[in-house]
Amino acid sequence: MATNGTNGTHTGTSAIDPEKFKRLFFTPVVPFLHDDPYTVDYDNYRSFIRRFLKDEYLQQGIAIIANPEAGELFTLEREERRKVLQICIEEAAGRCPVIAGVVHVHTKGYIETARDAQELGADGLFIFPPIGAGDIVAIWDSDKYPEIFSNIIQEVSAAVPLPIVIHPVGRYSIPFGQGLPIGTTKAILDACPNIVGWKMTYNFDGYRKIARFLQRYSRPVNILAAVGHYMHENHADRMFDGTSSGAWNYALEPMMEHLKAWRKGDWKTATDLWEGGGLAELQHIFEDIGRLHVRYKTAVWLRGLIKTPVMRPPMPKPRLAEIQEITQALVGAKLEVIPEAEIQQTIKSLNLVL
């Protein structure tokens, strides 16, 4: 069941209410079998999703992005993506929005993926920039040629007129970091009125620039915080409408307490939780952005929430130093980790390096 009351049957932008997507979207990892990374452990995935859907978290606005980057959607087959989304929709059972990741190597594939999401009952689409040739990925000049992405969104939206949240990863730049600049952002929003949210994948200064732009844009577009180690400042700057973040995977409990303190206007408690409660140090997981999703999954495994940190090749294995660093950060945030013997057994079985 779709929580917006349309169950994937939007007929135009007039039916879309951005307020319904002002949520704490989490981007769940997808567990594989320890000895077979080409097989999804659906039972473990279902149990993992359930821990986020307790009443106490639903009341705060938790919601799901099925098939995000943290969920390794780039490596999943079509039927695997469908099954992952189906599990999320079944477990949510209409209690929170579920939006579905959409990406492909060609536009027809984007549309096919979006239609699958609509058929299964997703409340919206989480659309990624194109993947494939360097012309449209690593060396894409998005300000000069924004239509490379906006054309995809327009074609998807014409075929499947659901609300859209954008994952705006782009070529790295000093002003914005790993996120699309203001000119591209405006061009995409102008071209695509179904967009209700923008994932804030930016560096600190870039976040502030894009957030200010979105706050002044001609229609509401939710600012969805992503980078865990900026979230304290994002709240203080009043540039926070919700999240689209993998940090919830491993830090659900302390992040929720921190959020509740900010919502009460209790900045002192929020700061104490952030600085004194180990949350700031824990969010240093984001410091090595090139290893981010490896580190997410390692943290989730160390907490005992999934059975293995294995990712689907060519995604890499964690390194020993990362396991040690993340273990210390979790313990510092007063979060339980699996026994040392279990950690060492996994390290040995995966033949990990320093």
TORMARNU-796129 format. One record per residue (C-alpha): residue number from 1; x, y, z. Coordinates in steps of 0.5 Angstrom, whole numbers, plus 500, padded with zeros to 3 digits. Example, Ala and Ser with C-alpha at 12.3 -4.5 7.8 and 13.67 -1.06 7.14 Angstrom:
% residues 2
- n, u, v, w
- 1, 525, 491, 516
- 2, 527, 498, 514
***
This chain:
% residues 354
- n, u, v, w
- 1, 500, 500, 500
- 2, 503, 507, 498
- 3, 502, 512, 504
- 4, 500, 518, 500
- 5, 494, 515, 498
- 6, 495, 514, 490
- 7, 499, 507, 490
- 8, 503, 509, 484
- 9, 497, 512, 481
- 10, 499, 519, 480
- 11, 496, 523, 474
- 12, 500, 529, 474
- 13, 504, 534, 479
- 14, 497, 537, 482
- 15, 497, 530, 486
- 16, 504, 531, 489
- 17, 505, 534, 496
- 18, 512, 535, 498
- 19, 510, 535, 505
- 20, 509, 528, 505
- 21, 516, 527, 503
- 22, 519, 531, 509
- 23, 522, 525, 512
- 24, 527, 521, 515
- 25, 529, 517, 509
- 26, 534, 511, 511
- 27, 538, 508, 505
- 28, 539, 501, 507
- 29, 545, 496, 506
- 30, 543, 489, 502
- 31, 546, 483, 506
- 32, 549, 478, 501
- 33, 551, 471, 503
- 34, 558, 470, 506
- 35, 560, 465, 502
- 36, 556, 468, 496
- 37, 556, 475, 494
- 38, 552, 474, 488
- 39, 546, 471, 492
- 40, 542, 476, 497
- 41, 540, 474, 504
- 42, 533, 476, 503
- 43, 531, 474, 510
- 44, 537, 478, 513
- 45, 534, 484, 509
- 46, 527, 483, 512
- 47, 529, 483, 519
- 48, 534, 489, 518
- 49, 529, 493, 515
- 50, 524, 491, 521
- 51, 528, 494, 526
- 52, 527, 501, 523
- 53, 520, 500, 523
- 54, 518, 500, 530
- 55, 513, 505, 533
- 56, 518, 510, 536
- 57, 521, 511, 530
- 58, 515, 511, 525
- 59, 513, 517, 530
- 60, 519, 521, 528
- 61, 518, 520, 521
- 62, 523, 514, 519
- 63, 522, 512, 511
- 64, 525, 508, 507
- 65, 529, 508, 500
- 66, 529, 501, 497
- 67, 535, 500, 492
- 68, 539, 506, 494
- 69, 547, 506, 493
- 70, 548, 504, 500
- 71, 544, 498, 497
- 72, 549, 496, 491
- 73, 543, 497, 486
- 74, 548, 498, 481
- 75, 550, 491, 482
- 76, 543, 488, 483
- 77, 539, 484, 477
- 78, 532, 487, 475
- 79, 529, 481, 479
- 80, 533, 482, 485
- 81, 531, 490, 485
- 82, 524, 488, 485
- 83, 524, 483, 491
- 84, 528, 488, 495
- 85, 523, 493, 494
- 86, 517, 488, 495
- 87, 520, 487, 502
- 88, 520, 494, 504
- 89, 513, 495, 501
- 90, 511, 489, 505
- 91, 514, 491, 512
- 92, 512, 498, 511
- 93, 505, 496, 510
- 94, 503, 503, 509
- 95, 506, 506, 515
- 96, 511, 510, 512
- 97, 513, 512, 505
- 98, 517, 507, 501
- 99, 521, 510, 495
- 100, 525, 506, 490
- 101, 532, 507, 487
- 102, 532, 508, 479
- 103, 538, 508, 475
- 104, 540, 504, 469
- 105, 546, 504, 463
- 106, 540, 507, 458
- 107, 534, 511, 459
- 108, 529, 505, 457
- 109, 532, 502, 463
- 110, 531, 507, 467
- 111, 523, 507, 465
- 112, 523, 500, 466
- 113, 526, 500, 473
- 114, 521, 506, 474
- 115, 515, 502, 472
- 116, 517, 496, 476
- 117, 517, 501, 482
- 118, 510, 503, 480
- 119, 507, 496, 479
- 120, 510, 494, 486
- 121, 507, 500, 489
- 122, 512, 505, 491
- 123, 511, 512, 493
- 124, 516, 515, 489
- 125, 522, 515, 485
- 126, 530, 516, 487
- 127, 533, 518, 481
- 128, 541, 517, 480
- 129, 545, 521, 474
- 130, 547, 517, 468
- 131, 552, 511, 469
- 132, 556, 509, 463
- 133, 561, 513, 459
- 134, 566, 518, 461
- 135, 562, 523, 457
- 136, 556, 523, 462
- 137, 559, 521, 468
- 138, 567, 523, 470
- 139, 568, 528, 465
- 140, 560, 531, 464
- 141, 560, 538, 465
- 142, 553, 539, 468
- 143, 553, 546, 468
- 144, 554, 546, 461
- 145, 550, 540, 459
- 146, 544, 539, 464
- 147, 540, 536, 459
- 148, 544, 530, 460
- 149, 540, 528, 466
- 150, 534, 533, 466
- 151, 532, 529, 459
- 152, 532, 522, 463
- 153, 528, 525, 469
- 154, 523, 528, 464
- 155, 522, 521, 460
- 156, 522, 517, 466
- 157, 516, 522, 469
- 158, 512, 522, 463
- 159, 512, 515, 463
- 160, 511, 514, 471
- 161, 509, 521, 474
- 162, 511, 519, 481
- 163, 514, 524, 486
- 164, 522, 524, 485
- 165, 527, 525, 490
- 166, 534, 526, 486
- 167, 541, 523, 488
- 168, 545, 529, 485
- 169, 552, 526, 485
- 170, 556, 529, 480
- 171, 564, 531, 478
- 172, 568, 533, 484
- 173, 569, 540, 485
- 174, 572, 545, 490
- 175, 565, 549, 491
- 176, 561, 543, 492
- 177, 564, 537, 493
- 178, 561, 531, 490
- 179, 554, 534, 488
- 180, 551, 538, 482
- 181, 552, 545, 482
- 182, 547, 551, 483
- 183, 546, 552, 475
- 184, 545, 544, 474
- 185, 540, 544, 480
- 186, 536, 550, 477
- 187, 536, 547, 470
- 188, 533, 540, 473
- 189, 528, 543, 478
- 190, 526, 548, 472
- 191, 525, 542, 467
- 192, 522, 537, 472
- 193, 516, 539, 477
- 194, 515, 532, 480
- 195, 521, 533, 484
- 196, 520, 534, 491
- 197, 527, 532, 495
- 198, 534, 533, 494
- 199, 539, 529, 497
- 200, 545, 533, 500
- 201, 551, 530, 497
- 202, 555, 536, 498
- 203, 561, 538, 502
- 204, 560, 543, 508
- 205, 560, 549, 504
- 206, 556, 546, 498
- 207, 551, 544, 502
- 208, 550, 551, 505
- 209, 550, 554, 498
- 210, 545, 549, 495
- 211, 540, 549, 501
- 212, 540, 557, 501
- 213, 538, 556, 493
- 214, 533, 551, 495
- 215, 530, 555, 500
- 216, 529, 560, 495
- 217, 526, 556, 490
- 218, 519, 558, 487
- 219, 516, 551, 489
- 220, 518, 547, 496
- 221, 523, 542, 495
- 222, 526, 538, 501
- 223, 533, 539, 503
- 224, 535, 532, 505
- 225, 541, 531, 509
- 226, 546, 526, 507
- 227, 553, 526, 510
- 228, 553, 524, 517
- 229, 558, 529, 520
- 230, 555, 535, 518
- 231, 548, 534, 521
- 232, 549, 537, 527
- 233, 551, 544, 524
- 234, 545, 542, 518
- 235, 540, 543, 524
- 236, 543, 549, 527
- 237, 543, 552, 520
- 238, 536, 551, 520
- 239, 538, 547, 513
- 240, 534, 540, 515
- 241, 528, 538, 512
- 242, 529, 531, 513
- 243, 534, 526, 511
- 244, 537, 521, 505
- 245, 542, 518, 509
- 246, 546, 511, 510
- 247, 548, 513, 517
- 248, 542, 511, 520
- 249, 544, 504, 518
- 250, 549, 504, 524
- 251, 547, 509, 528
- 252, 539, 509, 529
- 253, 539, 510, 536
- 254, 544, 516, 538
- 255, 542, 519, 531
- 256, 534, 519, 533
- 257, 536, 522, 540
- 258, 540, 527, 537
- 259, 534, 529, 532
- 260, 529, 529, 538
- 261, 533, 534, 542
- 262, 534, 539, 536
- 263, 526, 538, 535
- 264, 525, 540, 542
- 265, 530, 546, 541
- 266, 534, 543, 546
- 267, 541, 545, 543
- 268, 545, 544, 549
- 269, 543, 537, 550
- 270, 544, 536, 542
- 271, 551, 538, 543
- 272, 552, 534, 549
- 273, 550, 528, 545
- 274, 554, 530, 539
- 275, 560, 532, 542
- 276, 560, 528, 549
- 277, 556, 522, 546
- 278, 561, 519, 541
- 279, 556, 521, 535
- 280, 561, 526, 532
- 281, 567, 521, 532
- 282, 562, 515, 529
- 283, 560, 520, 524
- 284, 567, 520, 521
- 285, 565, 514, 517
- 286, 564, 519, 512
- 287, 571, 522, 512
- 288, 573, 517, 507
- 289, 568, 518, 502
- 290, 571, 513, 497
- 291, 570, 508, 502
- 292, 563, 510, 504
- 293, 559, 504, 503
- 294, 564, 499, 505
- 295, 565, 503, 511
- 296, 557, 503, 512
- 297, 556, 496, 511
- 298, 562, 494, 516
- 299, 559, 498, 521
- 300, 552, 494, 520
- 301, 556, 488, 521
- 302, 560, 490, 527
- 303, 553, 491, 530
- 304, 551, 484, 529
- 305, 545, 487, 524
- 306, 547, 483, 518
- 307, 551, 477, 518
- 308, 557, 479, 514
- 309, 561, 485, 511
- 310, 561, 482, 504
- 311, 559, 486, 498
- 312, 558, 484, 491
- 313, 564, 485, 487
- 314, 567, 489, 484
- 315, 566, 493, 491
- 316, 572, 491, 495
- 317, 572, 488, 502
- 318, 574, 492, 508
- 319, 581, 493, 511
- 320, 583, 491, 518
- 321, 585, 498, 519
- 322, 578, 500, 518
- 323, 575, 495, 522
- 324, 579, 497, 528
- 325, 577, 504, 527
- 326, 570, 503, 526
- 327, 569, 498, 532
- 328, 572, 503, 536
- 329, 568, 509, 534
- 330, 562, 504, 535
- 331, 564, 503, 542
- 332, 565, 510, 544
- 333, 558, 511, 542
- 334, 556, 506, 547
- 335, 553, 501, 541
- 336, 554, 494, 542
- 337, 559, 490, 537
- 338, 559, 483, 536
- 339, 564, 479, 540
- 340, 572, 479, 538
- 341, 572, 472, 536
- 342, 567, 473, 531
- 343, 570, 479, 528
- 344, 577, 475, 528
- 345, 573, 469, 525
- 346, 570, 473, 519
- 347, 577, 477, 518
- 348, 580, 470, 517
- 349, 575, 467, 512
- 350, 575, 473, 508
- 351, 583, 474, 508
- 352, 583, 481, 509
- 353, 589, 486, 508
- 354, 591, 492, 513
***
